[in-house]
Amino acid sequence: MKFEEAAKFGTYISKSYSKDIFRLLNNYRDISASEAASRLGMHIQTVQDFLEAMSGLGILSKKETIERKRPYFRYTLITQNISFEIDLQKELAVSGEDHLEQAKIREKKNAGVRFSLARNGQYFSNVTIWVGKGRERSEKKINLTTAQGKFLYNLPFPDGKHLTLEEIRIKSGIEPGQMPEIKDLVEELIQYKVIEVLN
């Protein structure tokens, strides 16, 4: 299940009336939104939205029926067990991650950023960025993990040679398993124009 689908399911299943609607769906072979709303004393649109959401997630099936020349839908519960699985590695992958694999980067000139050293002076502990212009200018501070701090400590200067993330990783002594958090940070700093990518 995609993250957005899980979020949608969570939104509806958390409603106080969700159990009552599912109870009706479980007891009736099929039911319309107006029938369910009447039975539960609810507004028809509220029930309709719930049934449509569950139908869209594949939990219910719906069939169009015509009565007195007016079409409407009847809903049927198609499963007694609702379970979903989210592949977080796939769903939360850093956008542009494939592009970053071979990208060469360095610090952008005049980026308006301040790197703060950790106490031991071996890596950065945080980075401060100024966002906006004039009176709208504000300060954004990003606290870094040790791996991120080591990576930025070894990021080429604005006049230095562009390096790949892998080259900087090796130079920094960072484990390959820590690269997802590095890529996440690099993506953000590219957006804030702190890091430039060689085209």
N, C-alpha and C positions, 0 to 999 in steps of 0.2 A: 504494500500500500504506500502511496506517495505521502509525503509529509502533509501536504495540503488536505488530502483526503482524511488523514488521521485527525487533523485539527478540526475539520468539519464534523467528523463523527463525534469527537469529544465535545464540541459545542452543543450538539443536539442531545447526546446521551446524558449530559449533565443537567438537562432541564428537569424540573420537578415532576413534569407530566410524562416524561419518556417511558417510565415503567408502566404507567396506565395504558398508554397507546400500544405498547408492545403486548400487554396482557390481552387487549382486544384483538390484536393481529393474531395472537396465538390461539384464541378461542374461536374466531370466525374464519370460515374458509376464505372469504374475501370481504373487504369493507371499503366504503367510500369515505372521503374526508368529511362529508356532511353527516353521515351516520355516526362516525367516531366522535365528531364534535358534539352532536346531540347527546350521545350516550354519556360523554364526560363533562358536559356543560361548559365546553370551551369554545373559543372563537374559531370559526371554520378555517380562516386563513392561517392561524397558528398551526392547526392540525395539518392543513394542506402543505405548508412549508416543511413540516417534519416528515411527512410521508414522501414528499418529493426528494428530500435530502437522502432518506434511507433507500429510496429507489435508485437514485443516482450512484449510491455506493454499492449497489448490487445486493442489498439485504432484503429488499422487497421487489416483487415484480408488479407491474401495473398493466391493466388491460382497459382499453377504451370501450365504454358501453353507451348505448343511446337509449334514452328514455324520454318519451314525449318529444322526440326530435331534438333533444338537448344532449350533447355528448358530455360524459364525465368519466373519471377513472375509478376503477376498483383495484385495491391493493391487496397483495397476498404475501405473507411471510414465506420466504423460500429456504430459510435455514433456522435451525434451533440453536445453533452455536455461532456466535459472532467472535471472530478472532482476527487480528491483523498483525502484520509484521512490517517493521520499518527498517530498511537497510540504511543505517545512518551513514555508513561510509560513502554510499552512493548519493543519498539525499543531501548530505551536508558537505559534499566535496567543495573545496574552494573554487569559486568561479574563475575560469581562466587558468586553472592548474596545469592543463596540458601545454598551454602557451608558455607558462613559466619554466617548464622542464628545460627548454633550450635557450631561454631568454638570458641576455647578458645585461647586468644592471650595475649602477653605481649611485652614489648620492647626487641629488640634483643641485646645481649651482644656485645660490641665493634662495634656498628652500625655506628659510625662516623657521628653522628648527633648532632645538637645543637638546643635546644628548647629555645625560647625567651619568657620571661614573659610579659604579658600586664602590663600597668601602675599600675593597682590595685592589681597585684600579685595573682589574683584568677584563671587565666587561661593563656594559651600560645597564643601569637599573631601571631607567625610564627615559622616555622621549617626550618632549613638549613641542607642540605644534601650534602656531597661531593661525586661526581660521577666520576668514572674512576680511573686510577692509574698514578703515576709519573707525567710527564709533561702534560699528557692528562687530568689530574684531573681538574674538574671544580665544581663550587658551584651552587647548585640549591636551591632557596629559595621559599617556599610555604607559602603564606599568608593565614591565617586560619580565618574561620568564628568564631563567639563566641562559637557556639555549638561544632565545631571541636576543638577549643582551650580548652574547658572544658573537652572534651573527652580525649584528649591527656594528659591533666594535671592529669587525674585519671587513665591513662594507667599503668598497673603494671610494676614495675622496672624489669630489666633483671633477678634479683634473686628472684622476687616476684612470687606469685601464678598466674597461667594463669586464666583469667576470660573471660566469654562470652561477646559479644558486649552488650547484654541486661543488664548484671550485671554492666558493666561500665557505661552504659546509666543511670541507676537508681542512681548509686553512683554520677554521674556528674550532675544530675538534668536536664537532657535533655529531651525534649518532643519527643514522639514517631514519630511525623511527621517530625522530623529533621534527622531521621536515614538514609535516602537515601544519604545525603551529608556526613554523617559519614562513611557509607560503601564505598563511592567513595574514600574518603581519605585513609581508611584502605587498600583498594585494592592497591592503589598507593604505600603506605608505605611498604606493603608486597613485592611489586615488587622491591623496592629499599633496601630491606633487613633491614628496620628499625624496622618492627614488625615481630615477629615470630608467627607461628601458631602451636599449640600443635597437634601433629599427634596421 
